[in-house]
Amino acid sequence: MGSKIKVVSLFSGIGGFEKGLEKSNLNYEIVFASEIDSFAIKTYGYNFSLKNMHGDIKQINEKDIPDHDLLCAGFPCQSFSVAGKRKGFNDIRGTLFFDIIRIIKEKKPKYILLENVKNLISHNNGNTIKTILRNISKCNYTFDITVINSNEAGVPQSRERTYIVGVYNHKTEKFETDKRNQKINEIKKWANENKLMTMNFFNNVSFNVKTKYISDILDEKVDSKYYLNTFKVNKYLKGINKKELMSKKQRKIIKQFDLPKEIHNDLDRQRRVYSINGISPTLLARSDSPKIIITDMNEFRIRKLTPYEALRIQGFDKKFVNNVKKNGMSDTQLYKQAGNAVSPPVITQIINSMMEEFYEKV
């Protein structure tokens, strides 16, 4: 592809976009990254260069951002409602999305790739996403939007996220029906009616990958601190019918049972126990990670997923996780970082598809 594509990474976290890019076919270099969480920056530094890492994007003038070809951002979903009540829903000042807009207005990268939570598409009765898409279109980006479950990319987790791809001054076409999400189709209907700069991209993004299950990413040796090892729990497990727990491998979340509250006094979510022959529920940015049931010397045991397993469940490779392990980041921070991260295998395929579809056609 000749010269390297220059990439800007905003709200970089621990480098989910970077790891996705690393595994892609793209010849690229990161010319600018931005993150404010000091612990996330440390983890980022275990795996990627900190040479171009900067702090709070709100404090950086858009003119000082290097010229670039691709802008990636997993921007936090801040409420647009205060600005909406005050100035109408076209106003994005004071939101972190505003920082993306002011940069792409100034720098006009050829491509943008944005990621956010699934609920972005329904936030504030759909006004938030409409504001975002209208502003992207006003900046002369032809865009497409969808919701992708990371499990499509072979990640052993059910994790639905909103993705937006934009190409500067690209030809426009009327939105077709989205094959993944009905709510997206309501948004697409609105975009067509309002003559936004739209294109059809995501329906052609497919993931030809091997399915992974929780069992594929488990560590062999796990510290005893991750186990539920009380007398009540162990007694309860002895009374469980083993045949009932022999589930076949399935590409879905398999809940085995809920621990009774008198056995394990915790929130409902934290009493759910999952089969390792299925996939994980969505990881959250907190240390109460999903619980699994395993067999150890023919005995059933329950434990939490470790933070390193959480990173693997997000799709970070062994090299990334081993670099984190040897640097001794706290469990609390790692659970938070894993729960906040972008799934790299999803990014890899979107980037590859973007380059096949758009590179040198713009």
Helices and strands as residue ranges (DSSP letters): E 5-10, H 16-22, E 28-34, H 38-47, E 53-54, G 57-59, G 62-64, E 70-73, H 81-87, H 97-107, E 111-117, G 118-121, G 123-126, H 127-138, E 141-149, G 150-153, E 160-168, H 182-193, G 202-204, G 214-217, G 224-226, H 231-238, G 242-245, E 255-258, G 268-271, E 272-275, E 291-296, E 299-304, H 307-313, H 318-325, H 331-340, H 344-358
